[in-house]
Amino acid sequence: MYWEALRNQYAKSADYTPATAAAQASKDLVTKLMGGGPNPYGPQYAQPVGTDGKLVAGARPLWNSDWSDAMEQQALRTELNLSVSGGGKANQYFFSAGYLNDKGIALESGYQRFNLRSNITSEMTSWLKGGVNLSFAHSMQNYPVSSDSKTSNVITAGRTMPGFYPIYEMNTDGSYKLDENGDRIYDFGSYRPSGSMANWNLPATLPLDKSERMKDEVSGRTFLEATIIEGLKFKTSFNFDLINYNTLDYTNPQLGPAKENGGGVSRMNTRTFSWTWNNIATYDKTIGEHHFNVLAGMEAYSYRYDELTASRSKWRNLICRNW
């Protein structure tokens, strides 16, 4: 309890007795928590907590904001999968397709993915067989910060923000302040003390900001295997992977901490391409009590990674649309 922490802090000083420390804690409680902001108990209860650490008679909070609920959304998850397979002794095939749309419970979060896969193997002749395996996936993720200690962490912030800090600006009687259009006004808490997320309101800024991650992945696996003579086989295979990854982070210039510098945007694009070519010859032969096994092979490999980044601030009066 914050009142108790204040009292104990004052009690450490020789200037206070236990009684005066308790009285000072009661006097300073609202100011320490709210600064120049609204008193959650109304002006008639300037000291809502008595010197015994309990609420005074009649004191009731005029609001108790649920920040966690404000930073959550209804999350509908849709997942569809289709697959077809068949074949006989010499030839087999498999095709699959999938779609996933997960809205996400965190405000402005979500994930979509499309994926395709095919696999075909064939014994074309008695001495030659081969196969092809191809896959493709496209994904798009709305990615509000949710994995560190930043104040922009949509999960942690909602759980740690006290309910006596209102989401919307409040009148002294506990009613909402309204703008000229009759809409509620978000409270960014400039009055909040250090460590209590001053000038911050994720429910207000997240719908205007943008944080996206887009990825395209293509993979291929192919092989041919020939039996040249009895015991002598040659196999060649070629594999490749292509990954294209894009990030977009945009902070709006209208509301929130980026308002002072006119907002900002940053983009990154990475492209990773690699391929591997293998050629292997084997000879396996048994003559009487003697067994021979010979293997020879070669491999070629290539890898390339490219990255391009760009950023800009002072985007005042510009709204990000479909970057």
C-alpha positions in Angstrom: 0.0 0.0 0.0 1.4 3.3 -1.1 0.2 5.1 2.0 2.2 2.7 4.2 5.3 3.2 2.1 5.0 7.0 2.5 4.4 6.7 6.3 7.5 4.5 6.7 9.6 6.8 4.6 8.7 9.8 6.8 9.1 7.7 10.0 12.8 7.2 9.1 13.4 10.9 9.7 14.0 12.2 13.2 11.7 15.1 12.3 8.6 12.8 12.5 7.0 10.8 15.3 4.9 7.7 14.2 1.8 9.9 14.5 3.1 12.8 12.5 4.5 10.5 9.9 1.1 8.9 9.5 -0.6 12.3 9.3 1.9 13.5 6.7 1.4 10.4 4.6 -2.4 11.0 4.6 -1.9 14.6 3.6 0.6 13.9 0.7 -1.0 10.7 -0.6 -3.1 12.2 -3.4 -0.5 14.7 -4.5 2.3 12.1 -4.6 0.2 9.8 -6.8 -1.7 12.2 -8.9 0.4 15.4 -9.0 -1.8 18.0 -10.5 -4.3 15.5 -11.8 -7.8 14.7 -10.6 -8.4 13.3 -7.2 -10.0 9.8 -7.7 -12.2 10.3 -4.6 -13.3 13.8 -5.5 -12.4 17.2 -4.1 -14.5 16.6 -0.9 -12.0 13.9 0.1 -8.7 15.7 -0.2 -7.3 13.1 2.3 -9.2 9.9 1.4 -7.0 7.8 3.6 -6.9 8.4 7.4 -4.0 8.2 9.7 -4.9 4.6 10.4 -4.2 3.7 6.8 -7.9 3.0 6.0 -10.3 4.9 3.8 -12.2 7.5 5.6 -16.0 7.1 6.0 -17.8 7.9 2.8 -14.8 7.9 0.5 -15.4 5.9 -2.7 -13.4 6.0 -5.9 -15.1 7.8 -8.7 -13.5 5.6 -11.3 -11.4 2.5 -11.5 -10.0 2.2 -15.0 -9.3 -1.3 -16.3 -6.2 -0.7 -18.5 -5.8 -4.4 -19.1 -9.2 -4.7 -20.6 -8.7 -1.5 -22.7 -5.7 -3.0 -24.3 -7.4 -6.3 -25.2 -9.7 -7.1 -28.1 -12.0 -9.9 -29.1 -9.8 -12.4 -30.9 -11.3 -14.6 -33.6 -9.1 -17.3 -34.9 -9.8 -18.9 -38.3 -7.8 -21.8 -39.6 -8.4 -23.7 -42.8 -6.4 -26.6 -44.2 -6.7 -28.7 -47.3 -4.6 -31.6 -48.5 -4.7 -34.1 -51.3 -2.5 -37.2 -51.7 -2.4 -40.3 -53.8 -0.4 -42.3 -56.3 0.7 -45.9 -56.9 3.8 -48.0 -56.6 5.8 -45.9 -59.1 4.4 -42.4 -58.5 3.2 -40.5 -55.4 2.0 -37.0 -54.9 0.9 -34.7 -52.1 -0.6 -31.2 -52.2 -1.6 -29.0 -49.3 -2.8 -25.5 -48.7 -3.5 -23.6 -45.5 -4.9 -20.3 -44.3 -4.6 -18.9 -40.8 -6.1 -15.6 -39.5 -5.6 -15.0 -35.8 -6.8 -11.6 -34.6 -4.8 -11.7 -31.3 -6.0 -10.7 -27.9 -3.6 -7.7 -27.6 -4.9 -4.4 -29.0 -3.9 -3.9 -32.7 -2.3 -7.4 -32.8 -2.9 -10.1 -35.4 -1.4 -12.7 -37.6 -2.3 -14.0 -41.1 -0.6 -16.7 -43.1 -1.1 -18.4 -46.4 0.9 -21.6 -47.2 1.2 -24.0 -50.1 3.2 -27.3 -50.3 3.6 -29.9 -53.0 5.6 -33.1 -53.0 6.0 -35.4 -56.0 8.1 -38.5 -56.4 8.3 -40.7 -59.5 10.1 -43.8 -60.6 10.3 -42.8 -64.2 12.1 -46.0 -65.5 13.6 -49.0 -63.9 16.9 -47.1 -63.6 15.8 -43.5 -63.0 13.7 -41.9 -60.3 13.3 -38.3 -59.0 11.3 -36.0 -56.8 10.3 -32.4 -56.3 9.3 -30.8 -53.0 8.1 -27.1 -53.2 6.7 -24.9 -50.5 5.5 -21.3 -50.2 4.4 -19.2 -47.2 3.3 -15.6 -46.9 2.7 -14.1 -43.5 1.7 -10.7 -42.2 1.8 -9.8 -38.5 0.6 -6.8 -36.6 3.2 -6.5 -33.9 2.7 -4.1 -31.0 5.6 -4.4 -28.6 4.9 -7.2 -26.1 8.2 -8.8 -25.1 10.2 -6.3 -23.0 10.0 -3.8 -20.2 9.2 -0.8 -22.4 6.2 1.3 -21.5 5.0 0.5 -25.0 4.6 -3.2 -24.0 0.9 -3.7 -24.6 0.8 -6.8 -22.3 2.8 -5.6 -19.3 1.6 -2.1 -19.3 -2.1 -3.1 -19.1 -1.3 -5.3 -16.1 0.8 -2.8 -14.1 -1.1 0.5 -14.7 -3.1 1.4 -11.6 -6.8 1.9 -12.0 -6.9 5.2 -10.3 -5.1 6.7 -13.4 -8.0 7.2 -15.8 -8.0 6.2 -19.4 -10.0 9.3 -20.3 -9.9 12.8 -18.8 -12.3 13.1 -15.9 -14.2 15.9 -14.3 -14.0 16.4 -10.5 -17.4 14.7 -10.1 -16.2 11.5 -11.9 -17.9 12.3 -15.3 -16.0 12.2 -18.5 -14.6 15.4 -20.1 -15.8 15.7 -23.7 -14.5 17.5 -26.7 -16.5 19.8 -29.0 -17.8 16.7 -30.8 -19.0 15.1 -27.6 -16.3 12.4 -27.6 -14.2 11.4 -24.7 -10.7 12.8 -24.4 -7.8 10.4 -23.8 -5.8 11.2 -20.6 -2.1 11.0 -21.3 -1.3 11.7 -17.6 1.2 14.5 -17.9 0.6 14.8 -14.1 1.8 11.3 -13.3 5.0 11.1 -11.3 8.2 9.6 -12.7 7.9 5.8 -13.1 4.1 6.0 -13.7 4.2 6.3 -17.4 3.6 10.0 -17.8 2.5 11.3 -21.3 1.5 7.8 -22.2 -1.8 6.1 -23.3 -1.6 3.0 -25.4 -5.4 2.6 -26.0 -5.2 6.0 -27.7 -2.0 5.7 -29.7 -2.0 2.0 -30.8 -4.9 2.4 -33.3 -3.0 5.3 -35.0 0.5 3.7 -34.9 1.6 0.8 -37.1 4.0 -2.1 -36.5 4.0 -4.7 -39.2 6.1 -7.7 -40.0 5.7 -9.3 -43.5 7.5 -12.4 -44.6 7.6 -14.5 -47.8 9.3 -17.8 -47.9 9.9 -20.1 -50.9 11.8 -23.4 -50.6 12.6 -26.1 -53.1 14.0 -29.6 -52.9 14.7 -31.7 -56.0 16.6 -34.9 -56.8 17.4 -37.4 -59.5 18.8 -40.8 -58.9 20.1 -43.1 -61.7 21.3 -46.7 -61.5 24.0 -46.7 -64.2 24.9 -50.4 -63.8 24.3 -52.9 -61.1 25.7 -51.5 -57.9 26.7 -48.1 -59.4 24.3 -45.2 -58.6 24.5 -41.5 -59.1 22.3 -39.0 -57.3 22.1 -35.3 -57.8 20.1 -32.9 -55.7 19.5 -29.2 -55.7 17.9 -27.3 -52.8 17.2 -23.6 -52.4 15.6 -21.2 -49.9 14.5 -17.7 -50.4 13.2 -15.5 -47.6 12.1 -11.9 -48.0 11.3 -10.1 -44.8 9.9 -6.6 -44.3 9.3 -4.5 -41.2 7.4 -1.3 -40.7 7.3 0.8 -37.6 5.3 4.0 -37.6 4.5 6.4 -34.7 1.8 8.9 -35.4 2.4 12.7 -35.1 -1.1 13.4 -33.6 -1.1 11.8 -30.2 1.4 10.4 -27.7 5.1 10.7 -27.1 6.0 11.1 -30.8 3.8 14.2 -31.1 6.6 16.6 -30.1 9.0 15.4 -32.9 6.3 15.1 -35.5 6.1 11.3 -35.5 8.4 8.9 -37.2 8.6 5.9 -39.5 11.3 3.2 -40.1 11.4 0.4 -42.6 13.7 -2.6 -43.1 13.8 -5.1 -45.9 16.0 -8.2 -45.8 16.5 -10.8 -48.5 18.2 -14.1 -47.9 18.9 -16.6 -50.7 20.8 -19.8 -50.4 21.2 -22.9 -52.5 23.0 -26.2 -52.2 23.9 -28.6 -55.1 25.0 -32.1 -54.2 26.3 -34.9 -56.5 27.1 -38.3 -55.0 28.2 -41.5 -56.8 28.2 -44.8 -54.9 29.4 -48.3 -55.9 28.4 -51.3 -53.9 29.6 -54.7 -54.9 30.1 -58.1 -53.2 32.5 -60.6 -54.7 32.7 -63.9 -52.8 33.6 -63.0 -49.3 34.7 -59.6 -50.2 32.5 -56.5 -50.0 33.3 -53.2 -51.7 31.7 -49.9 -51.1 33.0 -46.7 -52.7 31.5 -43.2 -52.3 32.5 -40.0 -54.1 30.8 -36.7 -54.0 30.9 -33.0 -54.3 28.9 -30.1 -52.9 28.5 -26.5 -54.0 26.9 -23.9 -51.7 25.9 -20.3 -52.0 24.5 -17.8 -49.5 23.6 -14.2 -49.9 22.0 -11.7 -47.4 21.0 -8.2 -48.3 19.5 -5.6 -46.0 18.1 -2.1 -46.7 16.9 0.2 -43.9 15.4 3.7 -43.9 13.9 6.0 -41.3 12.4 9.4 -41.0 11.1 11.6 -38.3 9.0 14.8 -38.3 6.1 13.4 -40.3 3.6 15.8 -38.8 0.2 15.9 -40.4 1.0 12.8 -42.4 -0.9 9.6 -41.8 0.6 6.3 -42.7 -1.5 4.3 -45.2 -0.5 1.0 -46.8 3.2 1.4 -46.8 
